[in-house]
Amino acid sequence: MTSPETRRGLWLWLLGATLLLALAWLRWPGQWLQTDIMTLLPRDQDLYWQQRAEAQQASAYERRLLLWVKDTDPQRADDHAQRFLESAMAALDNAGFETRDVLSAEQQRWQATARALTPWRFALLTGGDQQRLAQDPAGLLTDYRHFLYSPLGGAGLVQLRQDPAGSFRRFLSAAAPASPGGDGAALAVLELSPAGIALNRLEPLYPLYRSLREEARAQGLQMRASGAPLYTAYGIHSARGEISSIGFASLALLAVLLWLALRSARALLLTLLCVSSGLTAGILVSVSLLGQVHLLALVFSATLIGIAADYALHYLAHSLAPGWQRQRPLARVGRALGLGALSSVLAFGALALLPFPGLRQIGLLMASGLAVSFATVCLLFPALYRPREGRNLPPWCRRPLPSARSSRVILAMAALLCLPGLLLLQPGDDVRSFYAAPASLEADREALSQLAPAGADSRYVLLLGPDTESLLQAEEALRTALDTPLQGISQFIPSRQQQQSNLALWQAPAVRTALTKHLEQLGMKAPDRQQVLASLQAPGAALTPDALPPKTLPTGGAGLLGCNGGQCASVLIPAGELAPSDLEQIRQFAGASLVDPVARVNGLLGHYRHLLSALLPAAAVLVAIVLGPMLGWRRALWAVGLPACACLFGLGLLGYLTALGASAGSFNLAHLLGLMLVLGVGLDYGVFRNASAADHQGATTLAVSLSALTSLLAFGMLALSRTPFIASFGLSIALGLLAAWGLSWLNPGDRPPPRP
């Protein structure tokens, strides 16, 4: 039978859950999961144009997939590779990815652009035509007549009245976006539908890619593919495979371990309820209050499992100890549970006050989730759990702790041993070291980047100006100054100044005379010649970006970003690798800056690494100040010092492993995120140990040991992952938890060791 107090706790928990669900239902946004890593940074006006530029590039390329097929047998029919490419595209459509042929769509878009540019055709000249019209107009027109008389000149004759010198045709040819070359191979640039790149539907893309490669090889063909969706699909496929193997093994071992220790299916289910309620509540509260949660914050929230499980295990372990009172279950563990939850909620809640969206999300999610897990233990466990009669603590739990003097000696020796390891740590913030792509994907990416050099380098030039005209003039000057070609909007929309200069060339007497003679030699009648010469006048208003319909502008990363706050910006994409002289020119060019998105992300990771390195000790100090009046300053410092030392010892061990080559990579953000879990779990160990009476230390030892083993199984096994970021995260947790568990056996020295 349950007492009135336990029934009230049950109803109170149900009422809280109902209110939380109602809040989420009222405030739940449509798009709540963020994946853009730059949203983890505070809003900065200085980064406004960079964020706009990268959003434009992402929208152009995040759904694109490049397929390339070449026949290795030159004696075979030419269309064999093309037929296989078409079958591969059909396979993608049949798999639900709903592809669109980007090359065909861009060709149609460029044709529309060419038609829209026609009224300004004489104001549009290539650099070569500008030079020849100024120096040798007769030679330019003679060369064009030779072209018209060639087998390829038929289209030029049809357009002779509109384009008498072929200058507009050459301008369009030079300005048109470069299509990837394939050396005679079949090539397709596809765009997947928005539904096709959803995380829950993208995983089959990578197995399909491998299947198509094998099929192509069996037919004597070589197939390559690249694109952001393929990398994402590999990440999902790899993660799901690891979850199936590592996750299943962890869960199986966890279930066996808890069963051996507690011998109760109800205890297992209640532990699961404690963890799941905290995790669910943390997500609901964060999304309801902040409107969004980043994927990285959501992944890190999984560490809440390890801390929340401590509360359940501490309660269950004490229920096995002698003197447990069914009528007053919280009398024995309530104080330790409350102080443990308070310290963790304070440590993580402090993150929610920082002006960094990523840390704010993590802090709010963890603090609210841990508070709900604590409430679940206090309100539900007394009503739903009854320990079996005759169950006692294992004998090893009743062993006395070492003396205070021995504990201090052990602590000093451990610190001396770990100090060299800390000095061996080398920080590293390269985002490319966080993931591992298969060799086939990397080889395909490298090979296909040679076919489309524009955009192969992620760097771009950001150009700022007071208005659109100044911006176009600056683009023209910069493109002329560099040896490496740049793709930008001034390729097909020159500045007003350049348009006026081009029109002035056509009005020069030498050019008009040469053009008249040119048209006579082509047999054009006098009225038609006069009409052509009259059309050389200015078309009225100059060509500006606003004069063209937006849907006619070619898509891609380059282009005009717009104007905001009295400043306009555009993006130029290098068509190849920038030479050192080009880099120097960009640095010296007013208003131009070379932006490296990868370096920006690396800078963000480094910034968060430094920030977390400062926040971890700050959180420990805050918790010590709060616990001091409740536990006594000596016990409070010991309780907080346990996780702090565990983090340092874990980093020292990591330094040794890295130096010995047993751990790849360097000290990075993933390790610090893992140490945040160590801090939370270690705080529980320290508080439980110091808030429990001397004759209750056996139950605390069991709870701490179960917590360490379950957390190691749940997170430490992530060190076996093939993904470097996940492996680093798991390794730091494993090393830190081992250190925290070992330190939990030491005696603070202000009370006698517990009796066996």
NORNORFEN-V725406 format. One record per backbone hydrogen bond with DSSP energy under -1.0 kcal/mol. NH is the residue of the N-H (numbers start at 1). CO is the residue of the C=O. Records with the same first field share a line. If there is no record, write none. Layout:
BEGIN
NH->CO  CO
END
This chain:
BEGIN
7->3
8->4
9->5
10->6
11->7
12->8
13->9
14->10
15->11
16->12
17->13
18->14
19->15
20->16
21->17
22->18
23->19
24->20
25->21
26->22
27->23
28->24
34->293
39->36
40->37
41->38
47->44
48->45
51->47
52->48
53->49
54->50
55->51
56->52
57->53
58->54
59->55
60->56
61->57
62->58
64->61
65->190
66->226
67->188
68->224
69->186
70->222
72->220
76->73
80->77
83->79
84->80
85->81
86->82
87->83
88->84
89->85
90->86
91->87
92->88
93->89
94->90
95->91
96->93
97->92
100->191
102->189
105->101
106->102
107->103
108->104
109->105
110->106
111->107
112->108
113->109
114->110
115->111
116->112
117->113
120->117
121->118
123->120
124->121
130->126
131->127
132->128
133->129
134->130
135->131
136->132
140->136
141->137
142->138
143->139
144->140
145->141
146->142
147->143
148->144
149->145
150->147
153->150
157->153
158->154
159->155
160->157
163->159
170->166
171->167
172->168
173->169
174->170
175->171
176->172
181->451
185->182
186->69
188->67
190->65
191->100
192->63
193->97
197->193
198->195
201->198
202->198
205->202
206->203
208->204
209->205
210->206
211->207
212->208
213->209
214->210
215->211
216->212
217->213
218->214
219->215
220->217
221->216
222->70
224->68
226->66
231->227
232->228
233->229
234->230
235->231
236->232
237->233
238->234
239->235
240->236
241->237
242->238
243->239
244->240
245->241
246->242
247->242
249->245
250->246
251->247
252->248
253->249
254->250
255->251
256->252
257->253
258->254
259->255
260->256
261->257
262->258
263->259
268->264
269->265
270->266
271->267
272->268
273->269
274->270
275->271
276->272
277->273
278->274
279->275
280->276
281->277
282->278
283->279
284->280
285->281
286->282
287->283
288->284
289->285
290->286
291->287
293->32
295->34
298->294
299->295
300->296
301->297
302->299
303->300
304->301
305->302
307->303
308->304
309->305
312->308
313->309
314->310
315->311
316->312
317->313
318->314
319->315
320->317
324->321
331->328
334->330
337->333
338->334
339->335
340->336
341->337
342->338
343->339
344->340
345->341
346->342
347->343
348->344
349->345
350->346
351->348
353->350
354->351
358->40
360->356
361->357
362->358
363->359
364->360
365->361
366->362
367->363
368->364
369->365
370->366
371->367
372->368
373->369
374->370
375->371
376->372
377->373
378->374
379->375
380->376
381->376
384->380
385->381
391->388
397->394
398->395
407->403
408->404
409->405
410->406
411->407
412->408
413->409
414->410
415->411
416->412
417->413
418->414
419->415
422->418
423->419
424->420
428->667
433->430
434->431
442->438
443->439
444->440
445->441
446->442
447->443
448->444
449->445
452->448
455->574
456->453
460->595
461->572
462->593
463->570
464->591
465->568
471->467
472->468
473->469
474->470
475->471
476->472
477->473
478->474
479->475
480->476
481->477
482->478
487->573
491->488
492->489
493->489
499->495
500->496
501->497
502->498
503->499
504->500
505->501
506->502
507->503
508->505
512->508
513->509
514->510
515->511
516->512
517->513
518->514
519->515
520->516
521->517
522->518
523->520
524->519
529->525
530->526
531->527
532->528
533->529
534->530
535->531
536->533
537->534
547->544
548->545
552->549
553->550
559->571
561->569
562->569
564->567
568->465
569->562
570->463
571->559
572->461
573->487
575->485
576->574
583->579
584->580
585->581
586->582
587->583
588->584
589->585
592->589
593->462
595->460
600->596
601->597
602->598
603->599
604->600
605->601
606->602
607->603
608->604
609->605
610->606
611->607
612->608
613->609
614->610
615->611
616->612
618->614
619->615
620->616
621->617
622->618
623->619
624->620
625->621
626->622
627->623
628->624
631->627
632->628
636->632
637->633
638->634
639->635
640->636
641->637
642->638
644->640
645->641
646->642
647->643
648->644
649->645
650->646
651->647
652->648
653->649
654->650
655->651
656->652
657->653
658->654
659->655
660->656
662->657
663->657
667->426
672->668
673->669
674->670
675->671
676->672
678->674
679->675
680->676
681->677
682->678
683->679
684->680
685->681
686->682
687->683
688->684
689->685
690->686
691->687
696->693
697->694
700->696
701->697
702->698
703->699
704->700
705->701
706->702
707->703
708->704
709->705
710->706
711->707
712->708
713->709
714->710
715->711
716->711
717->712
718->715
719->716
720->717
721->718
725->434
727->723
728->724
729->725
730->726
731->727
732->728
733->729
734->730
735->731
736->732
737->733
738->734
739->735
740->736
741->737
742->738
743->739
744->740
745->742
746->743
END
